[in-house]
Amino acid sequence: MKIKNQDFLKKENLILVLKMISDYGPISRAEISKQTDMSPTSASRIVALLSEKNLIEEVAINHQNVGRKANYFRLNKKGIYFIGVELDKSYLRVGLMNFDEELIFKKTVEMRETDPNMVVKQIVDEIYELKNNFDLIDNLIFGLCVGIPGIIEPEKGIVSFSVQMQWENTPLGDILHERLGLPVKVDNELKLKALSEYKFCDDDVEHLIILGFGSGVGSALISHGDINRGKSNFAGEIGHTIVDPNGACCPCGNFGCLQTYIAEPFLLNEAAKIKRIDSLEELILHAENGEIWAKKLILKAIKYASIAINNTVCSFNPDLVILSGSLIENHPYIQNLLLKEYEDTIWSPAHNSFDVEITKTKDEGVILGAAIRMKNHFIENIHL
């Protein structure tokens, strides 16, 4: 076995201390030393280095029954910033997060075009405006992460395939890096939203599943704080599991994919066979007014959404299932029906083994998760 060299050990210790302060701060030097099995001298040296670089700050805490104040350390909120971007065929969302994972700015604008070059120009324009508004220089922004629906190669920043954007083998990360000169990550948007949901869940949750019901259907698994990607980063593409080989044709080329029974475009296509419907709101209005065909169409989608919950629970045995996506977040009628009906579809041994919640992060989830992913990348690759 190769012996780790001194520089490598120093970097590992630096990462360990910064993670400790990030996760548990305010925290004292003594606690850092104890929790990391590091000598007090080594812990103090690293704390001093992080303070010198303005990544952490010292706070005085006077505990009860103790006369002398102890010095504790926490992240410096203004030490460094991260940008999260969400792409959809109809909108672009940009957010700015400080080092303490607070989203201090978000903006949503209409997507002008879906051509990759035009999308990049629009992203770059928004980021320059953001930097000017907050008077941020490049060395205060570590980088940005972009969340996009589709199959992504996260290590290369390549959008392998996105149905919504109609992109294929697009090197989005390299293009943005060339234009901005900042580190860039690209990832599947639901995986990033899962990261943000994990931030707000209870400490005893180890395995979290997020299900997204909107223009498509997908899921993502967070296990012990890490994204479960599978070999090619498409773990969780439950929308393309086949539930009826004789069903409707999916844009992926297969027949009877689960999403063809739930996703908004397919619901509207089915509704159009009965009556001209221009929006999901209109379809729901027909159902609320007692029109049987509209009710049945929505209830059918609810049944398949319940199947999606059951199948992910049986596959991954999570502590918590988060329901998200435009169908859930924007339409209380559908949300309430699903919360009422899904339990009848759950495999009996799985009953009471998990909780179901509605997304807490809503429209902030992807940009917040993207920024958190960039923060994690910063900490894991820090060099001072």
C-alpha positions as a Markdown table, in Angstrom:
| # | Residue | x | y | z |
|---|---|---|---|---|
| 1 | Met | 0.0 | 0.0 | 0.0 |
| 2 | Lys | 1.3 | 3.4 | -0.9 |
| 3 | Ile | 2.0 | 5.8 | 1.9 |
| 4 | Lys | 0.1 | 9.1 | 1.6 |
| 5 | Asn | 2.5 | 12.0 | 1.2 |
| 6 | Gln | 2.5 | 15.0 | 3.6 |
| 7 | Asp | 0.8 | 17.4 | 1.1 |
| 8 | Phe | -2.1 | 15.0 | 0.5 |
| 9 | Leu | -2.6 | 14.5 | 4.3 |
| 10 | Lys | -2.6 | 18.3 | 4.8 |
| 11 | Lys | -5.2 | 18.7 | 2.1 |
| 12 | Glu | -7.4 | 15.9 | 3.6 |
| 13 | Asn | -7.2 | 17.6 | 7.0 |
| 14 | Leu | -8.1 | 21.0 | 5.5 |
| 15 | Ile | -11.1 | 19.5 | 3.8 |
| 16 | Leu | -12.1 | 17.7 | 7.0 |
| 17 | Val | -11.9 | 20.8 | 9.2 |
| 18 | Leu | -13.8 | 23.0 | 6.7 |
| 19 | Lys | -16.6 | 20.3 | 6.4 |
| 20 | Met | -16.8 | 20.2 | 10.2 |
| 21 | Ile | -17.2 | 23.9 | 10.5 |
| 22 | Ser | -19.7 | 23.9 | 7.6 |
| 23 | Asp | -21.8 | 21.1 | 9.1 |
| 24 | Tyr | -21.6 | 21.9 | 12.8 |
| 25 | Gly | -20.4 | 25.5 | 13.2 |
| 26 | Pro | -20.2 | 27.5 | 15.4 |
| 27 | Ile | -17.6 | 25.0 | 16.8 |
| 28 | Ser | -14.5 | 25.5 | 18.9 |
| 29 | Arg | -10.9 | 24.4 | 18.1 |
| 30 | Ala | -11.1 | 21.9 | 20.9 |
| 31 | Glu | -14.2 | 20.3 | 19.5 |
| 32 | Ile | -12.7 | 20.2 | 16.0 |
| 33 | Ser | -9.6 | 18.5 | 17.4 |
| 34 | Lys | -11.7 | 15.9 | 19.3 |
| 35 | Gln | -14.1 | 15.1 | 16.5 |
| 36 | Thr | -11.4 | 14.8 | 13.8 |
| 37 | Asp | -8.8 | 13.0 | 16.0 |
| 38 | Met | -6.4 | 15.8 | 15.0 |
| 39 | Ser | -3.8 | 17.3 | 17.3 |
| 40 | Pro | -4.8 | 20.7 | 18.9 |
| 41 | Thr | -1.8 | 22.2 | 17.1 |
| 42 | Ser | -2.8 | 20.9 | 13.7 |
| 43 | Ala | -6.5 | 21.9 | 14.2 |
| 44 | Ser | -5.4 | 25.5 | 15.3 |
| 45 | Arg | -3.1 | 25.8 | 12.3 |
| 46 | Ile | -5.9 | 24.9 | 9.8 |
| 47 | Val | -8.4 | 27.2 | 11.6 |
| 48 | Ala | -5.9 | 30.1 | 11.3 |
| 49 | Leu | -5.3 | 29.4 | 7.6 |
| 50 | Leu | -9.1 | 29.3 | 6.9 |
| 51 | Ser | -9.5 | 32.6 | 8.9 |
| 52 | Glu | -6.7 | 34.2 | 7.0 |
| 53 | Lys | -8.5 | 33.4 | 3.7 |
| 54 | Asn | -11.8 | 34.9 | 5.1 |
| 55 | Leu | -13.6 | 31.5 | 4.6 |
| 56 | Ile | -14.5 | 31.3 | 8.3 |
| 57 | Glu | -15.0 | 33.9 | 11.1 |
| 58 | Glu | -14.7 | 33.8 | 14.8 |
| 59 | Val | -17.6 | 34.3 | 17.2 |
| 60 | Ala | -17.6 | 34.5 | 21.0 |
| 61 | Ile | -20.2 | 32.4 | 22.8 |
| 62 | Asn | -20.8 | 32.7 | 26.5 |
| 63 | His | -22.3 | 29.4 | 27.7 |
| 64 | Gln | -24.5 | 29.3 | 30.8 |
| 65 | Asn | -22.6 | 28.8 | 34.1 |
| 66 | Val | -19.3 | 29.5 | 32.5 |
| 67 | Gly | -17.7 | 32.9 | 33.1 |
| 68 | Arg | -15.2 | 33.0 | 30.3 |
| 69 | Lys | -16.3 | 33.2 | 26.7 |
| 70 | Ala | -15.0 | 30.5 | 24.4 |
| 71 | Asn | -14.0 | 31.2 | 20.8 |
| 72 | Tyr | -16.0 | 29.4 | 18.2 |
| 73 | Phe | -15.8 | 29.4 | 14.4 |
| 74 | Arg | -18.4 | 29.4 | 11.7 |
| 75 | Leu | -18.4 | 29.9 | 7.9 |
| 76 | Asn | -18.0 | 33.5 | 6.7 |
| 77 | Lys | -21.2 | 34.1 | 4.7 |
| 78 | Lys | -19.5 | 36.6 | 2.6 |
| 79 | Gly | -16.3 | 34.6 | 2.1 |
| 80 | Ile | -17.3 | 33.1 | -1.2 |
| 81 | Tyr | -20.5 | 32.7 | -3.4 |
| 82 | Phe | -21.9 | 30.1 | -5.7 |
| 83 | Ile | -24.3 | 30.5 | -8.6 |
| 84 | Gly | -27.1 | 28.0 | -9.4 |
| 85 | Val | -28.9 | 28.0 | -12.8 |
| 86 | Glu | -32.0 | 26.1 | -13.8 |
| 87 | Leu | -32.8 | 25.6 | -17.5 |
| 88 | Asp | -36.2 | 24.7 | -18.9 |
| 89 | Lys | -37.6 | 25.0 | -22.4 |
| 90 | Ser | -39.8 | 27.9 | -21.2 |
| 91 | Tyr | -37.8 | 29.7 | -18.5 |
| 92 | Leu | -34.3 | 30.4 | -17.1 |
| 93 | Arg | -33.8 | 30.7 | -13.4 |
| 94 | Val | -30.6 | 32.1 | -11.7 |
| 95 | Gly | -29.8 | 32.2 | -8.0 |
| 96 | Leu | -26.9 | 33.4 | -5.8 |
| 97 | Met | -26.0 | 31.5 | -2.6 |
| 98 | Asn | -23.6 | 32.6 | 0.1 |
| 99 | Phe | -21.1 | 30.3 | 1.8 |
| 100 | Asp | -23.7 | 29.4 | 4.5 |
| 101 | Glu | -26.1 | 28.0 | 1.9 |
| 102 | Glu | -28.5 | 30.9 | 2.1 |
| 103 | Leu | -30.1 | 31.8 | -1.2 |
| 104 | Ile | -29.8 | 35.6 | -1.2 |
| 105 | Phe | -31.0 | 36.3 | -4.8 |
| 106 | Lys | -33.2 | 34.5 | -7.4 |
| 107 | Lys | -34.6 | 35.6 | -10.7 |
| 108 | Thr | -36.7 | 33.9 | -13.3 |
| 109 | Val | -36.9 | 35.1 | -16.9 |
| 110 | Glu | -38.6 | 33.7 | -20.0 |
| 111 | Met | -36.3 | 31.6 | -22.2 |
| 112 | Arg | -35.8 | 33.5 | -25.4 |
| 113 | Glu | -34.7 | 30.5 | -27.5 |
| 114 | Thr | -33.5 | 26.9 | -26.9 |
| 115 | Asp | -30.6 | 27.0 | -29.3 |
| 116 | Pro | -27.6 | 26.2 | -27.1 |
| 117 | Asn | -25.6 | 29.3 | -28.2 |
| 118 | Met | -28.5 | 31.6 | -27.5 |
| 119 | Val | -29.1 | 29.9 | -24.1 |
| 120 | Val | -25.5 | 30.4 | -23.2 |
| 121 | Lys | -25.6 | 34.1 | -24.1 |
| 122 | Gln | -28.7 | 34.5 | -22.0 |
| 123 | Ile | -27.1 | 32.8 | -19.0 |
| 124 | Val | -23.9 | 34.9 | -19.4 |
| 125 | Asp | -26.0 | 38.1 | -19.6 |
| 126 | Glu | -27.9 | 37.3 | -16.4 |
| 127 | Ile | -24.7 | 36.4 | -14.5 |
| 128 | Tyr | -22.9 | 39.6 | -15.5 |
| 129 | Glu | -26.0 | 41.5 | -14.3 |
| 130 | Leu | -26.0 | 39.6 | -11.1 |
| 131 | Lys | -22.3 | 40.3 | -10.5 |
| 132 | Asn | -22.9 | 44.0 | -11.1 |
| 133 | Asn | -25.9 | 44.2 | -8.8 |
| 134 | Phe | -24.0 | 42.6 | -5.9 |
| 135 | Asp | -20.6 | 44.2 | -6.8 |
| 136 | Leu | -19.0 | 40.8 | -6.9 |
| 137 | Ile | -15.6 | 40.3 | -8.4 |
| 138 | Asp | -14.6 | 36.9 | -9.9 |
| 139 | Asn | -12.5 | 35.7 | -7.0 |
| 140 | Leu | -15.6 | 36.0 | -4.7 |
| 141 | Ile | -17.5 | 33.7 | -7.0 |
| 142 | Phe | -16.2 | 30.1 | -7.1 |
| 143 | Gly | -18.4 | 29.0 | -10.0 |
| 144 | Leu | -21.8 | 27.9 | -11.2 |
| 145 | Cys | -23.8 | 24.7 | -11.6 |
| 146 | Val | -26.5 | 24.3 | -14.2 |
| 147 | Gly | -29.5 | 22.0 | -13.7 |
| 148 | Ile | -31.3 | 20.8 | -16.8 |
| 149 | Pro | -33.8 | 18.0 | -17.5 |
| 150 | Gly | -32.3 | 15.0 | -19.3 |
| 151 | Ile | -29.3 | 12.6 | -19.3 |
| 152 | Ile | -26.1 | 14.4 | -18.3 |
| 153 | Glu | -22.5 | 13.5 | -18.1 |
| 154 | Pro | -21.7 | 15.4 | -14.9 |
| 155 | Glu | -17.9 | 14.9 | -15.0 |
| 156 | Lys | -17.7 | 16.3 | -18.5 |
| 157 | Gly | -20.4 | 18.9 | -18.3 |
| 158 | Ile | -22.1 | 17.4 | -21.4 |
| 159 | Val | -25.9 | 17.2 | -22.0 |
| 160 | Ser | -26.1 | 13.8 | -23.6 |
| 161 | Phe | -29.8 | 14.1 | -24.3 |
| 162 | Ser | -32.6 | 16.5 | -23.2 |
| 163 | Val | -36.1 | 15.9 | -24.7 |
| 164 | Gln | -37.3 | 19.2 | -23.2 |
| 165 | Met | -34.5 | 21.3 | -24.7 |
| 166 | Gln | -34.0 | 19.2 | -27.8 |
| 167 | Trp | -30.3 | 19.0 | -27.2 |
| 168 | Glu | -28.0 | 16.1 | -27.9 |
| 169 | Asn | -24.3 | 15.8 | -27.0 |
| 170 | Thr | -24.1 | 19.5 | -26.1 |
| 171 | Pro | -20.8 | 20.5 | -24.2 |
| 172 | Leu | -22.6 | 23.1 | -22.1 |
| 173 | Gly | -20.0 | 23.1 | -19.3 |
| 174 | Asp | -17.1 | 23.8 | -21.6 |
| 175 | Ile | -19.0 | 26.6 | -23.5 |
| 176 | Leu | -20.0 | 28.4 | -20.3 |
| 177 | His | -16.5 | 28.0 | -18.8 |
| 178 | Glu | -15.0 | 29.6 | -22.0 |
| 179 | Arg | -17.4 | 32.5 | -21.8 |
| 180 | Leu | -17.3 | 33.1 | -18.1 |
| 181 | Gly | -13.8 | 31.9 | -17.0 |
| 182 | Leu | -15.4 | 30.3 | -13.9 |
| 183 | Pro | -15.6 | 26.6 | -12.9 |
| 184 | Val | -18.9 | 25.1 | -14.3 |
| 185 | Lys | -20.8 | 22.0 | -13.4 |
| 186 | Val | -23.8 | 20.6 | -15.2 |
| 187 | Asp | -26.3 | 18.1 | -13.7 |
| 188 | Asn | -29.8 | 16.7 | -13.9 |
| 189 | Glu | -32.2 | 19.1 | -12.4 |
| 190 | Leu | -34.1 | 16.7 | -10.2 |
| 191 | Lys | -30.9 | 15.3 | -8.7 |
| 192 | Leu | -30.0 | 18.8 | -7.8 |
| 193 | Lys | -33.4 | 19.5 | -6.3 |
| 194 | Ala | -33.0 | 16.3 | -4.2 |
| 195 | Leu | -29.8 | 17.8 | -2.7 |
| 196 | Ser | -31.7 | 21.0 | -1.6 |
| 197 | Glu | -34.5 | 18.9 | -0.1 |
| 198 | Tyr | -32.0 | 16.9 | 1.9 |
| 199 | Lys | -30.7 | 20.1 | 3.4 |
| 200 | Phe | -34.1 | 20.7 | 5.0 |
| 201 | Cys | -35.1 | 17.2 | 6.1 |
| 202 | Asp | -34.7 | 15.8 | 9.6 |
| 203 | Asp | -31.3 | 14.6 | 10.7 |
| 204 | Asp | -32.4 | 11.0 | 11.1 |
| 205 | Val | -33.3 | 10.7 | 7.3 |
| 206 | Glu | -30.6 | 8.7 | 5.6 |
| 207 | His | -32.3 | 7.8 | 2.3 |
| 208 | Leu | -34.5 | 10.4 | 0.5 |
| 209 | Ile | -36.4 | 9.9 | -2.8 |
| 210 | Ile | -37.7 | 12.9 | -4.7 |
| 211 | Leu | -40.4 | 12.3 | -7.4 |
| 212 | Gly | -41.0 | 14.9 | -10.0 |
| 213 | Phe | -44.3 | 15.1 | -11.9 |
| 214 | Gly | -44.5 | 17.8 | -14.6 |
| 215 | Ser | -43.5 | 18.0 | -18.2 |
| 216 | Gly | -42.0 | 14.6 | -17.6 |
| 217 | Val | -41.7 | 12.1 | -14.8 |
| 218 | Gly | -38.5 | 11.4 | -12.9 |
| 219 | Ser | -37.0 | 10.6 | -9.5 |
| 220 | Ala | -33.7 | 10.9 | -7.7 |
| 221 | Leu | -32.2 | 9.3 | -4.6 |
| 222 | Ile | -30.0 | 10.9 | -2.0 |
| 223 | Ser | -28.3 | 8.3 | 0.3 |
| 224 | His | -26.3 | 9.6 | 3.3 |
| 225 | Gly | -26.1 | 13.0 | 1.7 |
| 226 | Asp | -24.8 | 11.8 | -1.7 |
| 227 | Ile | -26.6 | 11.5 | -5.1 |
| 228 | Asn | -27.1 | 8.0 | -6.2 |
| 229 | Arg | -26.3 | 8.2 | -9.9 |
| 230 | Gly | -25.8 | 4.6 | -11.2 |
| 231 | Lys | -23.2 | 3.8 | -13.8 |
| 232 | Ser | -24.3 | 6.4 | -16.4 |
| 233 | Asn | -26.0 | 9.0 | -14.2 |
| 234 | Phe | -29.6 | 8.0 | -15.2 |
| 235 | Ala | -30.5 | 6.2 | -12.0 |
| 236 | Gly | -34.0 | 7.5 | -11.2 |
| 237 | Glu | -35.4 | 7.8 | -14.7 |
| 238 | Ile | -38.6 | 6.1 | -13.6 |
| 239 | Gly | -40.6 | 8.0 | -16.2 |
| 240 | His | -39.2 | 5.6 | -18.8 |
| 241 | Thr | -40.0 | 2.4 | -17.0 |
| 242 | Ile | -42.5 | 0.6 | -19.2 |
| 243 | Val | -45.9 | -0.1 | -17.6 |
| 244 | Asp | -47.7 | -1.1 | -20.8 |
| 245 | Pro | -45.8 | -2.3 | -23.9 |
| 246 | Asn | -49.0 | -1.7 | -26.0 |
| 247 | Gly | -49.4 | 1.9 | -24.7 |
| 248 | Ala | -48.8 | 5.3 | -26.2 |
| 249 | Cys | -45.5 | 6.1 | -27.9 |
| 250 | Cys | -43.0 | 8.1 | -25.8 |
| 251 | Pro | -40.5 | 10.6 | -27.3 |
| 252 | Cys | -37.8 | 8.2 | -26.1 |
| 253 | Gly | -39.0 | 5.7 | -28.8 |
| 254 | Asn | -40.5 | 3.1 | -26.5 |
| 255 | Phe | -44.2 | 2.4 | -26.0 |
| 256 | Gly | -46.1 | 2.6 | -22.7 |
| 257 | Cys | -43.5 | 4.5 | -20.6 |
| 258 | Leu | -44.9 | 5.6 | -17.2 |
| 259 | Gln | -44.6 | 9.3 | -18.0 |
| 260 | Thr | -47.1 | 8.9 | -20.9 |
| 261 | Tyr | -49.8 | 8.3 | -18.3 |
| 262 | Ile | -48.9 | 11.2 | -16.0 |
| 263 | Ala | -46.9 | 14.0 | -17.6 |
| 264 | Glu | -48.7 | 17.3 | -18.5 |
| 265 | Pro | -48.3 | 17.1 | -22.3 |
| 266 | Phe | -49.8 | 13.6 | -22.4 |
| 267 | Leu | -52.7 | 14.6 | -20.2 |
| 268 | Leu | -53.5 | 17.5 | -22.6 |
| 269 | Asn | -53.2 | 15.3 | -25.6 |
| 270 | Glu | -55.7 | 12.8 | -24.1 |
| 271 | Ala | -58.0 | 15.6 | -23.2 |
| 272 | Ala | -57.9 | 17.0 | -26.7 |
| 273 | Lys | -59.5 | 13.8 | -28.0 |
| 274 | Ile | -62.7 | 14.8 | -26.0 |
| 275 | Lys | -62.6 | 18.6 | -26.0 |
| 276 | Arg | -60.3 | 21.4 | -27.0 |
| 277 | Ile | -58.1 | 22.0 | -23.9 |
| 278 | Asp | -55.4 | 24.6 | -23.8 |
| 279 | Ser | -54.0 | 24.2 | -20.3 |
| 280 | Leu | -54.0 | 21.9 | -17.3 |
| 281 | Glu | -55.9 | 24.5 | -15.4 |
| 282 | Glu | -58.7 | 24.2 | -17.9 |
| 283 | Leu | -58.7 | 20.4 | -17.6 |
| 284 | Ile | -58.9 | 20.7 | -13.8 |
| 285 | Leu | -61.7 | 23.2 | -14.0 |
| 286 | His | -63.7 | 20.7 | -16.1 |
| 287 | Ala | -63.1 | 18.0 | -13.5 |
| 288 | Glu | -64.1 | 20.4 | -10.6 |
| 289 | Asn | -67.3 | 21.2 | -12.5 |
| 290 | Gly | -68.2 | 17.5 | -12.5 |
| 291 | Glu | -67.4 | 16.5 | -16.0 |
| 292 | Ile | -66.9 | 12.7 | -15.8 |
| 293 | Trp | -64.4 | 12.4 | -18.7 |
| 294 | Ala | -62.1 | 15.0 | -17.1 |
| 295 | Lys | -62.3 | 13.4 | -13.6 |
| 296 | Lys | -61.5 | 10.0 | -15.1 |
| 297 | Leu | -58.5 | 11.3 | -17.0 |
| 298 | Ile | -57.0 | 12.9 | -13.9 |
| 299 | Leu | -57.8 | 9.9 | -11.7 |
| 300 | Lys | -56.0 | 7.7 | -14.2 |
| 301 | Ala | -52.9 | 9.9 | -13.9 |
| 302 | Ile | -53.2 | 9.8 | -10.1 |
| 303 | Lys | -53.3 | 6.0 | -10.2 |
| 304 | Tyr | -50.1 | 5.9 | -12.3 |
| 305 | Ala | -48.4 | 8.5 | -10.0 |
| 306 | Ser | -49.3 | 6.2 | -7.1 |
| 307 | Ile | -47.7 | 3.3 | -9.0 |
| 308 | Ala | -44.6 | 5.5 | -9.3 |
| 309 | Ile | -44.5 | 6.1 | -5.6 |
| 310 | Asn | -44.9 | 2.4 | -4.9 |
| 311 | Asn | -42.3 | 1.3 | -7.4 |
| 312 | Thr | -39.6 | 3.7 | -6.0 |
| 313 | Val | -40.4 | 2.7 | -2.5 |
| 314 | Cys | -40.1 | -1.0 | -3.3 |
| 315 | Ser | -36.9 | -0.4 | -5.3 |
| 316 | Phe | -35.0 | 1.8 | -2.8 |
| 317 | Asn | -36.7 | 1.5 | 0.6 |
| 318 | Pro | -36.3 | 5.2 | 1.5 |
| 319 | Asp | -37.1 | 7.0 | 4.8 |
| 320 | Leu | -38.7 | 9.8 | 3.0 |
| 321 | Val | -40.5 | 10.4 | -0.3 |
| 322 | Ile | -40.7 | 14.0 | -1.6 |
| 323 | Leu | -43.4 | 14.9 | -4.1 |
| 324 | Ser | -42.5 | 17.7 | -6.5 |
| 325 | Gly | -43.0 | 19.1 | -10.0 |
| 326 | Ser | -45.5 | 21.4 | -11.6 |
| 327 | Leu | -48.4 | 19.0 | -11.3 |
| 328 | Ile | -47.9 | 18.8 | -7.6 |
| 329 | Glu | -46.7 | 22.3 | -6.8 |
| 330 | Asn | -49.0 | 24.3 | -8.9 |
| 331 | His | -52.2 | 22.3 | -8.7 |
| 332 | Pro | -53.7 | 21.7 | -5.2 |
| 333 | Tyr | -56.5 | 19.6 | -6.8 |
| 334 | Ile | -54.0 | 17.0 | -8.1 |
| 335 | Gln | -51.8 | 17.3 | -5.0 |
| 336 | Asn | -54.7 | 16.5 | -2.7 |
| 337 | Leu | -56.0 | 13.7 | -4.8 |
| 338 | Leu | -52.6 | 12.0 | -4.8 |
| 339 | Leu | -52.0 | 12.4 | -1.1 |
| 340 | Lys | -55.4 | 10.8 | -0.6 |
| 341 | Glu | -55.1 | 7.9 | -3.1 |
| 342 | Tyr | -51.5 | 6.7 | -3.1 |
| 343 | Glu | -51.6 | 4.6 | 0.0 |
| 344 | Asp | -54.0 | 2.1 | -1.6 |
| 345 | Thr | -51.3 | 1.2 | -4.2 |
| 346 | Ile | -48.4 | 0.7 | -1.7 |
| 347 | Trp | -47.2 | -2.8 | -1.2 |
| 348 | Ser | -48.4 | -3.9 | 2.2 |
| 349 | Pro | -45.0 | -4.7 | 3.9 |
| 350 | Ala | -43.9 | -1.1 | 2.9 |
| 351 | His | -46.8 | 0.6 | 4.7 |
| 352 | Asn | -45.6 | 2.9 | 7.5 |
| 353 | Ser | -42.0 | 2.4 | 6.5 |
| 354 | Phe | -41.6 | 5.8 | 5.0 |
| 355 | Asp | -43.0 | 9.4 | 5.1 |
| 356 | Val | -44.4 | 11.4 | 2.2 |
| 357 | Glu | -44.0 | 15.2 | 2.1 |
| 358 | Ile | -44.6 | 17.9 | -0.5 |
| 359 | Thr | -41.4 | 19.7 | -1.6 |
| 360 | Lys | -40.2 | 22.4 | 0.8 |
| 361 | Thr | -37.9 | 24.1 | -1.7 |
| 362 | Lys | -40.5 | 24.4 | -4.6 |
| 363 | Asp | -39.2 | 26.7 | -7.4 |
| 364 | Glu | -36.0 | 27.4 | -5.5 |
| 365 | Gly | -35.0 | 23.8 | -5.3 |
| 366 | Val | -33.0 | 23.4 | -8.5 |
| 367 | Ile | -30.9 | 26.6 | -8.2 |
| 368 | Leu | -30.3 | 26.0 | -4.5 |
| 369 | Gly | -29.3 | 22.4 | -5.1 |
| 370 | Ala | -27.0 | 23.5 | -8.0 |
| 371 | Ala | -25.3 | 26.0 | -5.7 |
| 372 | Ile | -24.9 | 23.4 | -3.0 |
| 373 | Arg | -23.3 | 21.0 | -5.4 |
| 374 | Met | -20.9 | 23.8 | -6.4 |
| 375 | Lys | -20.1 | 24.5 | -2.7 |
| 376 | Asn | -19.4 | 20.8 | -2.1 |
| 377 | His | -17.1 | 20.8 | -5.1 |
| 378 | Phe | -15.3 | 23.8 | -3.7 |
| 379 | Ile | -14.7 | 22.1 | -0.3 |
| 380 | Glu | -13.7 | 18.8 | -1.8 |
| 381 | Asn | -11.1 | 20.4 | -4.0 |
| 382 | Ile | -9.9 | 23.2 | -1.8 |
| 383 | His | -6.3 | 24.3 | -2.0 |
| 384 | Leu | -5.0 | 27.3 | -0.2 |
